[in-house]
């Protein structure tokens, strides 16, 4: 199992795929809801929405078609620099027990 550069709660931009910000001109960062480490995928808020049909249940008595996020490969995501809001690569520094992620563009720590 490999370590990933994206964690739950990070702000990311989609750099490839149907929700690509370059095509739409949309540079709004999205929040990572869940990271699937084994599949190297992440579920990102409002990205890669798929329609899923549901049967009526006690929780949802109407049933019908709902929209929900599907996983997207982490190679299609880029972390957002906390200082400039631009997509950036990261470097990993070790501080004793702690692992610190630092943005390459600004040198700012990513929390």
MOPAC internal coordinates of N, CA, C and O (Angstrom, degrees):
PM7 1SCF
backbone

  N    0.0000 0     0.00 0     0.00 0    0    0    0
  C    1.4445 1     0.00 0     0.00 0    1    0    0
  C    1.5339 1   108.85 1     0.00 0    2    1    0
  O    1.2310 1   120.64 1   -49.52 1    3    2    1
  N    1.3176 1   116.38 1   130.48 1    3    2    1
  C    1.4554 1   119.83 1  -177.79 1    5    3    2
  C    1.5179 1   110.89 1   -99.58 1    6    5    3
  O    1.2310 1   120.83 1   -21.90 1    7    6    5
  N    1.3256 1   116.01 1   158.10 1    7    6    5
  C    1.4572 1   121.68 1   176.84 1    9    7    6
  C    1.5174 1   108.68 1   -81.56 1   10    9    7
  O    1.2310 1   120.71 1   -34.42 1   11   10    9
  N    1.3150 1   116.24 1   145.58 1   11   10    9
  C    1.4472 1   121.31 1  -178.38 1   13   11   10
  C    1.5324 1   110.21 1  -111.42 1   14   13   11
  O    1.2310 1   120.53 1   -26.43 1   15   14   13
  N    1.3219 1   116.59 1   153.57 1   15   14   13
  C    1.4617 1   121.10 1  -178.91 1   17   15   14
  C    1.5201 1   111.93 1   -86.47 1   18   17   15
  O    1.2310 1   120.04 1   175.97 1   19   18   17
  N    1.3295 1   117.53 1    -4.03 1   19   18   17
  C    1.4583 1   121.80 1  -178.74 1   21   19   18
  C    1.5207 1   109.01 1  -116.52 1   22   21   19
  O    1.2310 1   121.31 1   -41.86 1   23   22   21
  N    1.3379 1   115.10 1   138.14 1   23   22   21
  C    1.4556 1   121.13 1   178.69 1   25   23   22
  C    1.5173 1   109.91 1  -125.81 1   26   25   23
  O    1.2310 1   120.96 1   -14.21 1   27   26   25
  N    1.3380 1   115.77 1   165.79 1   27   26   25
  C    1.4517 1   121.72 1   177.04 1   29   27   26
  C    1.5308 1   109.30 1   -61.21 1   30   29   27
  O    1.2310 1   120.66 1   -45.31 1   31   30   29
  N    1.3278 1   116.34 1   134.69 1   31   30   29
  C    1.4645 1   121.06 1   179.08 1   33   31   30
  C    1.5216 1   113.95 1    93.26 1   34   33   31
  O    1.2310 1   119.29 1   170.31 1   35   34   33
  N    1.3365 1   118.96 1    -9.69 1   35   34   33
  C    1.4665 1   122.01 1   178.49 1   37   35   34
  C    1.5225 1   110.74 1   -69.39 1   38   37   35
  O    1.2310 1   120.98 1   -26.56 1   39   38   37
  N    1.3283 1   115.73 1   153.44 1   39   38   37
  C    1.4554 1   121.75 1   172.88 1   41   39   38
  C    1.5271 1   107.15 1   -97.59 1   42   41   39
  O    1.2310 1   120.61 1   -53.38 1   43   42   41
  N    1.3426 1   116.45 1   126.62 1   43   42   41
  C    1.4636 1   121.55 1  -175.54 1   45   43   42
  C    1.5256 1   110.89 1  -131.53 1   46   45   43
  O    1.2310 1   121.26 1   -21.12 1   47   46   45
  N    1.3370 1   115.20 1   158.88 1   47   46   45
  C    1.4534 1   122.70 1   170.54 1   49   47   46
  C    1.5151 1   108.30 1  -112.80 1   50   49   47
  O    1.2310 1   120.58 1   -35.77 1   51   50   49
  N    1.3282 1   116.49 1   144.23 1   51   50   49
  C    1.4571 1   121.21 1   176.98 1   53   51   50
  C    1.5232 1   106.77 1   -86.84 1   54   53   51
  O    1.2310 1   120.22 1   -62.06 1   55   54   53
  N    1.3512 1   117.18 1   117.94 1   55   54   53
  C    1.4643 1   120.51 1  -176.36 1   57   55   54
  C    1.5196 1   112.35 1  -101.81 1   58   57   55
  O    1.2310 1   119.69 1   171.96 1   59   58   57
  N    1.3392 1   118.20 1    -8.04 1   59   58   57
  C    1.4642 1   121.63 1   177.75 1   61   59   58
  C    1.5121 1   108.58 1  -152.08 1   62   61   59
  O    1.2310 1   120.71 1   -26.76 1   63   62   61
  N    1.3247 1   116.26 1   153.24 1   63   62   61
  C    1.4510 1   121.29 1   178.86 1   65   63   62
  C    1.5127 1   111.21 1   108.17 1   66   65   63
  O    1.2310 1   120.81 1     6.81 1   67   66   65
  N    1.3251 1   116.06 1  -173.19 1   67   66   65
  C    1.4558 1   120.17 1  -174.30 1   69   67   66
  C    1.5284 1   113.11 1   -72.02 1   70   69   67
  O    1.2310 1   119.59 1   160.36 1   71   70   69
  N    1.3218 1   118.38 1   -19.64 1   71   70   69
  C    1.4617 1   122.10 1   177.01 1   73   71   70
  C    1.5228 1   111.23 1  -101.35 1   74   73   71
  O    1.2310 1   120.59 1  -151.00 1   75   74   73
  N    1.3172 1   116.47 1    29.00 1   75   74   73
  C    1.4584 1   123.36 1  -176.83 1   77   75   74
  C    1.5271 1   110.78 1   -66.14 1   78   77   75
  O    1.2310 1   119.77 1   -52.29 1   79   78   77
  N    1.3463 1   118.05 1   127.71 1   79   78   77
  C    1.4661 1   120.78 1  -177.97 1   81   79   78
  C    1.5213 1   111.79 1   -72.01 1   82   81   79
  O    1.2310 1   119.40 1   156.30 1   83   82   81
  N    1.3481 1   118.76 1   -23.70 1   83   82   81
  C    1.4626 1   120.85 1  -179.45 1   85   83   82
  C    1.5263 1   111.45 1   -67.92 1   86   85   83
  O    1.2310 1   120.46 1   143.79 1   87   86   85
  N    1.3286 1   116.73 1   -36.21 1   87   86   85
  C    1.4602 1   120.98 1  -178.58 1   89   87   86
  C    1.5251 1   110.08 1   -73.65 1   90   89   87
  O    1.2310 1   120.33 1   133.39 1   91   90   89
  N    1.3132 1   116.98 1   -46.61 1   91   90   89
  C    1.4528 1   121.30 1  -175.37 1   93   91   90
  C    1.5298 1   112.29 1   -84.67 1   94   93   91
  O    1.2310 1   120.19 1   163.46 1   95   94   93
  N    1.3503 1   117.23 1   -16.54 1   95   94   93
  C    1.4581 1   120.17 1  -176.18 1   97   95   94
  C    1.5237 1   111.82 1    76.69 1   98   97   95
  O    1.2310 1   120.37 1  -165.73 1   99   98   97
  N    1.3073 1   116.89 1    14.27 1   99   98   97
  C    1.4572 1   122.19 1  -176.60 1  101   99   98
  C    1.5247 1   108.90 1   -98.76 1  102  101   99
  O    1.2310 1   120.56 1   -64.94 1  103  102  101
  N    1.3155 1   116.54 1   115.06 1  103  102  101
  C    1.4650 1   120.01 1  -179.42 1  105  103  102
  C    1.5192 1   111.63 1  -109.03 1  106  105  103
  O    1.2310 1   120.13 1  -144.98 1  107  106  105
  N    1.3242 1   117.35 1    35.02 1  107  106  105
  C    1.4610 1   119.48 1   178.85 1  109  107  106
  C    1.5235 1   108.83 1   -83.56 1  110  109  107
  O    1.2310 1   120.40 1   -53.42 1  111  110  109
  N    1.3258 1   116.84 1   126.58 1  111  110  109
  C    1.4641 1   119.16 1   178.29 1  113  111  110
  C    1.5281 1   110.96 1   -72.88 1  114  113  111
  O    1.2310 1   121.17 1   -29.28 1  115  114  113
  N    1.3146 1   115.37 1   150.72 1  115  114  113
  C    1.4564 1   122.37 1   179.38 1  117  115  114
  C    1.5222 1   108.65 1  -119.20 1  118  117  115
  O    1.2310 1   120.56 1   -25.75 1  119  118  117
  N    1.3269 1   116.53 1   154.25 1  119  118  117
  C    1.4550 1   122.32 1  -178.01 1  121  119  118
  C    1.5252 1   110.73 1   -92.69 1  122  121  119
  O    1.2310 1   120.59 1   -42.23 1  123  122  121
  N    1.3273 1   116.48 1   137.77 1  123  122  121
  C    1.4672 1   122.08 1   176.67 1  125  123  122
  C    1.5284 1   107.99 1   -80.70 1  126  125  123
  O    1.2310 1   120.66 1   -57.61 1  127  126  125
  N    1.3418 1   116.35 1   122.39 1  127  126  125
  C    1.4575 1   121.18 1  -178.98 1  129  127  126
  C    1.5275 1   112.19 1   -89.10 1  130  129  127
  O    1.2310 1   120.63 1   143.24 1  131  130  129
  N    1.3390 1   116.40 1   -36.76 1  131  130  129
  C    1.4635 1   120.79 1  -176.23 1  133  131  130
  C    1.5174 1   108.75 1  -155.66 1  134  133  131
  O    1.2310 1   120.17 1   -35.54 1  135  134  133
  N    1.3254 1   117.27 1   144.46 1  135  134  133
  C    1.4578 1   122.12 1   176.32 1  137  135  134
  C    1.5217 1   108.20 1  -116.73 1  138  137  135
  O    1.2310 1   121.08 1   -54.17 1  139  138  137
  N    1.3361 1   115.55 1   125.83 1  139  138  137
  C    1.4635 1   122.15 1   177.52 1  141  139  138
  C    1.5277 1   106.79 1  -100.70 1  142  141  139
  O    1.2310 1   120.31 1   -82.15 1  143  142  141
  N    1.3221 1   117.01 1    97.85 1  143  142  141
  C    1.4596 1   122.25 1  -169.67 1  145  143  142
  C    1.5287 1   111.86 1   -67.40 1  146  145  143
  O    1.2310 1   119.78 1   135.15 1  147  146  145
  N    1.3221 1   118.03 1   -44.85 1  147  146  145
  C    1.4678 1   120.48 1  -177.06 1  149  147  146
  C    1.5202 1   112.22 1   -62.59 1  150  149  147
  O    1.2310 1   120.38 1   141.57 1  151  150  149
  N    1.3309 1   116.88 1   -38.43 1  151  150  149
  C    1.4683 1   120.78 1  -179.73 1  153  151  150
  C    1.5203 1   112.34 1   -87.43 1  154  153  151
  O    1.2310 1   119.94 1   172.89 1  155  154  153
  N    1.3206 1   117.72 1    -7.11 1  155  154  153
  C    1.4681 1   124.77 1  -175.80 1  157  155  154
  C    1.5293 1   110.53 1    55.86 1  158  157  155
  O    1.2310 1   120.99 1  -132.80 1  159  158  157
  N    1.3146 1   115.70 1    47.20 1  159  158  157
  C    1.4544 1   122.37 1   179.85 1  161  159  158
  C    1.5158 1   110.08 1  -130.77 1  162  161  159
  O    1.2310 1   120.99 1   -18.26 1  163  162  161
  N    1.3234 1   115.72 1   161.74 1  163  162  161
  C    1.4579 1   121.06 1   178.29 1  165  163  162
  C    1.5191 1   108.97 1  -137.05 1  166  165  163
  O    1.2310 1   120.91 1   -32.45 1  167  166  165
  N    1.3300 1   115.86 1   147.55 1  167  166  165
  C    1.4606 1   121.46 1   173.28 1  169  167  166
  C    1.5186 1   106.36 1   -99.12 1  170  169  167
  O    1.2310 1   121.12 1   -59.91 1  171  170  169
  N    1.3387 1   115.46 1   120.09 1  171  170  169
  C    1.4566 1   122.15 1  -174.38 1  173  171  170
  C    1.5213 1   108.93 1  -114.51 1  174  173  171
  O    1.2310 1   120.91 1   -43.48 1  175  174  173
  N    1.3349 1   115.86 1   136.52 1  175  174  173
  C    1.4602 1   122.29 1  -176.55 1  177  175  174
  C    1.5339 1   111.63 1   -61.44 1  178  177  175
  O    1.2310 1   120.36 1   -57.41 1  179  178  177
  N    1.3351 1   116.92 1   122.59 1  179  178  177
  C    1.4556 1   122.27 1   175.90 1  181  179  178
  C    1.5193 1   115.34 1    75.92 1  182  181  179
  O    1.2310 1   119.64 1  -168.09 1  183  182  181
  N    1.3328 1   118.29 1    11.91 1  183  182  181
  C    1.4609 1   121.86 1  -177.70 1  185  183  182
  C    1.5235 1   108.87 1  -120.56 1  186  185  183
  O    1.2310 1   120.53 1   -36.60 1  187  186  185
  N    1.3458 1   116.59 1   143.40 1  187  186  185
  C    1.4612 1   123.24 1   177.65 1  189  187  186
  C    1.5277 1   110.97 1    57.65 1  190  189  187
  O    1.2310 1   120.55 1  -128.12 1  191  190  189
  N    1.3278 1   116.55 1    51.88 1  191  190  189
  C    1.4555 1   121.68 1  -179.91 1  193  191  190
  C    1.5262 1   110.33 1   -74.90 1  194  193  191
  O    1.2310 1   121.14 1   -46.56 1  195  194  193
  N    1.3222 1   115.43 1   133.44 1  195  194  193
  C    1.4567 1   121.32 1   177.48 1  197  195  194
  C    1.5244 1   108.22 1  -123.97 1  198  197  195
  O    1.2310 1   120.84 1   -27.08 1  199  198  197
  N    1.3362 1   116.00 1   152.92 1  199  198  197
  C    1.4630 1   121.32 1   177.53 1  201  199  198
  C    1.5197 1   108.83 1   -90.35 1  202  201  199
  O    1.2310 1   121.01 1   -46.91 1  203  202  201
  N    1.3211 1   115.67 1   133.09 1  203  202  201
  C    1.4545 1   120.74 1   179.29 1  205  203  202
  C    1.5178 1   108.05 1  -129.70 1  206  205  203
  O    1.2310 1   120.78 1   -50.78 1  207  206  205
  N    1.3189 1   116.11 1   129.22 1  207  206  205
  C    1.4590 1   118.99 1   178.39 1  209  207  206
  C    1.5178 1   108.82 1   -88.08 1  210  209  207
  O    1.2310 1   121.25 1   -43.56 1  211  210  209
  N    1.3319 1   115.22 1   136.44 1  211  210  209
  C    1.4629 1   120.93 1  -177.97 1  213  211  210
  C    1.5172 1   110.13 1  -123.15 1  214  213  211
  O    1.2310 1   121.09 1   -34.48 1  215  214  213
  N    1.3159 1   115.52 1   145.52 1  215  214  213
  C    1.4525 1   121.19 1   175.55 1  217  215  214
  C    1.5304 1   108.56 1   -81.27 1  218  217  215
  O    1.2310 1   120.07 1   -25.34 1  219  218  217
  N    1.3165 1   117.47 1   154.66 1  219  218  217
  C    1.4650 1   119.48 1   176.28 1  221  219  218
  C    1.5297 1   111.28 1   -62.61 1  222  221  219
  O    1.2310 1   120.94 1   -45.55 1  223  222  221
  N    1.3296 1   115.81 1   134.45 1  223  222  221
  C    1.4644 1   121.82 1   177.03 1  225  223  222
  C    1.5219 1   108.45 1  -132.35 1  226  225  223
  O    1.2310 1   120.30 1    -1.54 1  227  226  225
  N    1.3165 1   117.04 1   178.46 1  227  226  225
  C    1.4598 1   120.76 1   177.22 1  229  227  226
  C    1.5325 1   110.22 1   -65.65 1  230  229  227
  O    1.2310 1   121.16 1   144.45 1  231  230  229
  N    1.3145 1   115.39 1   -35.55 1  231  230  229
  C    1.4662 1   119.87 1   179.81 1  233  231  230
  C    1.5249 1   111.05 1   -72.82 1  234  233  231
  O    1.2310 1   120.43 1   140.04 1  235  234  233
  N    1.3272 1   116.78 1   -39.96 1  235  234  233
  C    1.4567 1   122.56 1  -179.39 1  237  235  234
  C    1.5349 1   107.97 1  -127.16 1  238  237  235
  O    1.2310 1   119.60 1   -96.14 1  239  238  237
  N    1.3556 1   118.36 1    83.86 1  239  238  237
  C    1.4623 1   120.44 1  -173.66 1  241  239  238
  C    1.5362 1   113.97 1   -66.59 1  242  241  239
  O    1.2310 1   120.24 1   157.24 1  243  242  241
  N    1.3221 1   117.14 1   -22.76 1  243  242  241
  C    1.4596 1   120.69 1  -178.97 1  245  243  242
  C    1.5306 1   111.84 1   -76.23 1  246  245  243
  O    1.2310 1   120.32 1   142.82 1  247  246  245
  N    1.3496 1   117.00 1   -37.18 1  247  246  245
  C    1.4582 1   120.24 1  -174.65 1  249  247  246
  C    1.5150 1   109.30 1    73.43 1  250  249  247
  O    1.2310 1   120.04 1    26.97 1  251  250  249
  N    1.3303 1   117.53 1  -153.03 1  251  250  249
  C    1.4580 1   121.19 1   175.26 1  253  251  250
  C    1.5123 1   113.48 1   103.21 1  254  253  251
  O    1.2310 1   121.25 1    18.81 1  255  254  253
  N    1.3318 1   115.21 1  -161.19 1  255  254  253
  C    1.4612 1   122.19 1  -175.99 1  257  255  254
  C    1.5183 1   109.69 1  -100.48 1  258  257  255
  O    1.2310 1   120.74 1   -52.90 1  259  258  257
  N    1.3401 1   116.20 1   127.10 1  259  258  257
  C    1.4736 1   120.72 1   177.38 1  261  259  258
  C    1.5249 1   109.03 1  -119.35 1  262  261  259
  O    1.2310 1   120.76 1   -26.93 1  263  262  261
  N    1.3181 1   116.14 1   153.07 1  263  262  261
  C    1.4677 1   122.07 1   175.88 1  265  263  262
  C    1.5204 1   107.59 1   -98.51 1  266  265  263
  O    1.2310 1   120.68 1   -46.05 1  267  266  265
  N    1.3389 1   116.31 1   133.95 1  267  266  265
  C    1.4549 1   119.83 1   176.31 1  269  267  266
  C    1.5197 1   110.04 1  -145.33 1  270  269  267
  O    1.2310 1   120.96 1   -21.82 1  271  270  269
  N    1.3397 1   115.77 1   158.18 1  271  270  269
  C    1.4575 1   121.25 1  -178.54 1  273  271  270
  C    1.5273 1   110.31 1   -75.95 1  274  273  271
  O    1.2310 1   121.42 1   -41.27 1  275  274  273
  N    1.3341 1   114.89 1   138.73 1  275  274  273
  C    1.4626 1   121.19 1   174.60 1  277  275  274
  C    1.5301 1   107.53 1  -109.38 1  278  277  275
  O    1.2310 1   119.72 1   -23.66 1  279  278  277
  N    1.3365 1   118.14 1   156.34 1  279  278  277
  C    1.4587 1   120.22 1  -179.71 1  281  279  278
  C    1.5287 1   112.27 1   -64.01 1  282  281  279
  O    1.2310 1   121.14 1   -32.57 1  283  282  281
  N    1.3390 1   115.43 1   147.43 1  283  282  281
  C    1.4606 1   122.59 1   176.91 1  285  283  282
  C    1.5282 1   106.68 1  -126.94 1  286  285  283
  O    1.2310 1   120.04 1   -36.59 1  287  286  285
  N    1.3248 1   117.53 1   143.41 1  287  286  285
  C    1.4588 1   121.19 1  -176.33 1  289  287  286
  C    1.5254 1   109.91 1   -66.62 1  290  289  287
  O    1.2310 1   120.38 1   -38.44 1  291  290  289
  N    1.3379 1   116.87 1   141.56 1  291  290  289
  C    1.4699 1   119.88 1  -174.99 1  293  291  290
  C    1.5241 1   113.01 1   -69.34 1  294  293  291
  O    1.2310 1   119.98 1   162.84 1  295  294  293
  N    1.3392 1   117.63 1   -17.16 1  295  294  293
  C    1.4624 1   119.35 1   176.59 1  297  295  294
  C    1.5258 1   110.99 1   -69.76 1  298  297  295
  O    1.2310 1   119.79 1   162.38 1  299  298  297
  N    1.3198 1   118.00 1   -17.62 1  299  298  297
  C    1.4624 1   122.63 1   178.29 1  301  299  298
  C    1.5213 1   112.31 1   -91.23 1  302  301  299
  O    1.2310 1   120.11 1  -175.96 1  303  302  301
  N    1.3258 1   117.39 1     4.04 1  303  302  301
  C    1.4620 1   122.02 1  -178.33 1  305  303  302
  C    1.5198 1   109.91 1  -116.93 1  306  305  303
  O    1.2310 1   120.98 1   -33.09 1  307  306  305
  N    1.3272 1   115.74 1   146.91 1  307  306  305
  C    1.4562 1   121.46 1   176.45 1  309  307  306
  C    1.5200 1   108.70 1  -132.57 1  310  309  307
  O    1.2310 1   120.35 1   -47.64 1  311  310  309
  N    1.3196 1   116.93 1   132.36 1  311  310  309
  C    1.4583 1   121.23 1   178.53 1  313  311  310
  C    1.5159 1   110.70 1   -63.92 1  314  313  311
  O    1.2310 1   120.53 1   -30.49 1  315  314  313
  N    1.3288 1   116.59 1   149.51 1  315  314  313
  C    1.4604 1   122.00 1   179.15 1  317  315  314
  C    1.5195 1   108.60 1   -95.91 1  318  317  315
  O    1.2310 1   121.03 1   -47.72 1  319  318  317
  N    1.3403 1   115.64 1   132.28 1  319  318  317
  C    1.4592 1   122.20 1   176.11 1  321  319  318
  C    1.5264 1   108.27 1   -66.73 1  322  321  319
  O    1.2310 1   119.35 1   -55.49 1  323  322  321
  N    1.3511 1   118.85 1   124.51 1  323  322  321
  C    1.4631 1   120.07 1  -177.21 1  325  323  322
  C    1.5392 1   113.46 1   -64.41 1  326  325  323
  O    1.2310 1   120.16 1   156.00 1  327  326  325
  N    1.3174 1   117.31 1   -24.00 1  327  326  325
  C    1.4640 1   120.82 1  -177.92 1  329  327  326
  C    1.5254 1   112.00 1   -83.17 1  330  329  327
  O    1.2310 1   120.18 1   129.70 1  331  330  329
  N    1.3448 1   117.25 1   -50.30 1  331  330  329
  C    1.4641 1   120.70 1  -172.62 1  333  331  330
  C    1.5250 1   114.11 1  -101.61 1  334  333  331
  O    1.2310 1   119.53 1   160.20 1  335  334  333
  N    1.3210 1   118.49 1   -19.80 1  335  334  333
  C    1.4577 1   120.99 1  -177.24 1  337  335  334
  C    1.5181 1   113.06 1    81.25 1  338  337  335
  O    1.2310 1   119.81 1  -172.60 1  339  338  337
  N    1.3339 1   117.96 1     7.40 1  339  338  337
  C    1.4643 1   123.24 1   179.64 1  341  339  338
  C    1.5293 1   109.72 1   -91.99 1  342  341  339
  O    1.2310 1   120.06 1   -23.11 1  343  342  341
  N    1.3401 1   117.50 1   156.89 1  343  342  341
  C    1.4640 1   119.08 1   175.06 1  345  343  342
  C    1.5260 1   110.55 1   -67.59 1  346  345  343
  O    1.2310 1   120.37 1   -38.87 1  347  346  345
  N    1.3198 1   116.90 1   141.13 1  347  346  345
  C    1.4612 1   120.84 1  -176.53 1  349  347  346
  C    1.5218 1   110.43 1  -144.59 1  350  349  347
  O    1.2310 1   121.65 1   -22.55 1  351  350  349
  N    1.3381 1   114.46 1   157.45 1  351  350  349
  C    1.4591 1   120.09 1   169.90 1  353  351  350
  C    1.5224 1   107.12 1   -88.33 1  354  353  351
  O    1.2310 1   120.45 1   -10.01 1  355  354  353
  N    1.3276 1   116.75 1   169.99 1  355  354  353
  C    1.4570 1   119.04 1  -179.68 1  357  355  354
  C    1.5218 1   110.61 1  -127.57 1  358  357  355
  O    1.2310 1   121.68 1   -23.51 1  359  358  357
  N    1.3271 1   114.39 1   156.49 1  359  358  357
  C    1.4542 1   120.53 1   169.75 1  361  359  358
  C    1.5232 1   106.59 1  -119.44 1  362  361  359
  O    1.2310 1   121.05 1   -30.62 1  363  362  361
  N    1.3207 1   115.61 1   149.38 1  363  362  361
  C    1.4582 1   121.16 1  -177.73 1  365  363  362
  C    1.5135 1   108.43 1  -109.71 1  366  365  363
  O    1.2310 1   120.81 1   -52.89 1  367  366  365
  N    1.3278 1   116.06 1   127.11 1  367  366  365
  C    1.4616 1   121.61 1   177.30 1  369  367  366
  C    1.5181 1   108.32 1  -120.21 1  370  369  367
  O    1.2310 1   121.12 1   -35.71 1  371  370  369
  N    1.3202 1   115.46 1   144.29 1  371  370  369
  C    1.4572 1   121.21 1  -179.20 1  373  371  370
  C    1.5152 1   109.19 1  -105.64 1  374  373  371
  O    1.2310 1   120.95 1   -50.80 1  375  374  373
  N    1.3238 1   115.79 1   129.20 1  375  374  373
  C    1.4567 1   122.54 1  -179.99 1  377  375  374
  C    1.5280 1   107.46 1  -121.20 1  378  377  375
  O    1.2310 1   120.71 1  -101.25 1  379  378  377
  N    1.3175 1   116.25 1    78.75 1  379  378  377
  C    1.4567 1   119.93 1  -175.06 1  381  379  378
  C    1.5141 1   109.97 1    69.42 1  382  381  379
  O    1.2310 1   120.23 1    67.77 1  383  382  381
  N    1.3486 1   117.16 1  -112.23 1  383  382  381
  C    1.4602 1   121.40 1   178.53 1  385  383  382
  C    1.5282 1   111.87 1   -84.09 1  386  385  383
  O    1.2310 1   120.16 1   152.86 1  387  386  385
  N    1.3354 1   117.30 1   -27.14 1  387  386  385
  C    1.4597 1   121.23 1  -172.46 1  389  387  386
  C    1.5232 1   112.35 1   -83.54 1  390  389  387
  O    1.2310 1   121.32 1   -30.74 1  391  390  389
  N    1.3295 1   115.07 1   149.26 1  391  390  389
  C    1.4570 1   122.45 1   174.03 1  393  391  390
  C    1.5209 1   107.14 1  -110.34 1  394  393  391
  O    1.2310 1   120.69 1   -56.46 1  395  394  393
  N    1.3222 1   116.29 1   123.54 1  395  394  393
  C    1.4572 1   121.38 1  -177.51 1  397  395  394
  C    1.5197 1   108.67 1  -111.15 1  398  397  395
  O    1.2310 1   120.59 1   -53.02 1  399  398  397
  N    1.3327 1   116.48 1   126.98 1  399  398  397
  C    1.4602 1   121.66 1   176.03 1  401  399  398
  C    1.5273 1   108.45 1   -96.84 1  402  401  399
  O    1.2310 1   120.88 1   -50.03 1  403  402  401
  N    1.3267 1   115.92 1   129.97 1  403  402  401
  C    1.4643 1   121.82 1  -176.57 1  405  403  402
  C    1.5263 1   108.72 1  -123.95 1  406  405  403
  O    1.2310 1   120.55 1   -45.51 1  407  406  405
  N    1.3476 1   116.56 1   134.49 1  407  406  405
  C    1.4642 1   121.49 1   178.32 1  409  407  406
  C    1.5203 1   109.23 1   -71.76 1  410  409  407
  O    1.2310 1   120.54 1   -43.77 1  411  410  409
  N    1.3530 1   116.57 1   136.23 1  411  410  409
  C    1.4612 1   121.13 1  -178.98 1  413  411  410
  C    1.5287 1   111.51 1   -71.15 1  414  413  411
  O    1.2310 1   119.72 1   145.23 1  415  414  413
  N    1.3399 1   118.13 1   -34.77 1  415  414  413
  C    1.4600 1   120.87 1  -175.12 1  417  415  414
  C    1.5212 1   112.63 1   -69.59 1  418  417  415
  O    1.2310 1   120.08 1   133.09 1  419  418  417
  N    1.3404 1   117.45 1   -46.91 1  419  418  417
  C    1.4594 1   119.49 1  -173.58 1  421  419  418
  C    1.5274 1   113.84 1  -110.94 1  422  421  419
  O    1.2310 1   120.06 1   164.66 1  423  422  421
  N    1.3229 1   117.48 1   -15.34 1  423  422  421
  C    1.4590 1   120.22 1  -176.11 1  425  423  422
  C    1.5133 1   112.35 1    80.20 1  426  425  423
  O    1.2310 1   120.35 1  -172.25 1  427  426  425
  N    1.3235 1   116.94 1     7.75 1  427  426  425
  C    1.4609 1   122.77 1  -179.45 1  429  427  426
  C    1.5256 1   110.73 1   -77.61 1  430  429  427
  O    1.2310 1   120.36 1   -35.74 1  431  430  429
  N    1.3221 1   116.91 1   144.26 1  431  430  429
  C    1.4641 1   121.97 1   178.60 1  433  431  430
  C    1.5276 1   109.09 1   -75.75 1  434  433  431
  O    1.2310 1   120.61 1   -43.84 1  435  434  433
  N    1.3380 1   116.45 1   136.16 1  435  434  433
  C    1.4563 1   121.69 1   177.58 1  437  435  434
  C    1.5204 1   107.78 1   -98.86 1  438  437  435
  O    1.2310 1   120.67 1   -57.50 1  439  438  437
  N    1.3269 1   116.33 1   122.50 1  439  438  437
  C    1.4645 1   120.38 1  -176.68 1  441  439  438
  C    1.4938 1   111.18 1  -102.25 1  442  441  439
  O    1.2310 1   120.10 1   180.00 1  443  442  441

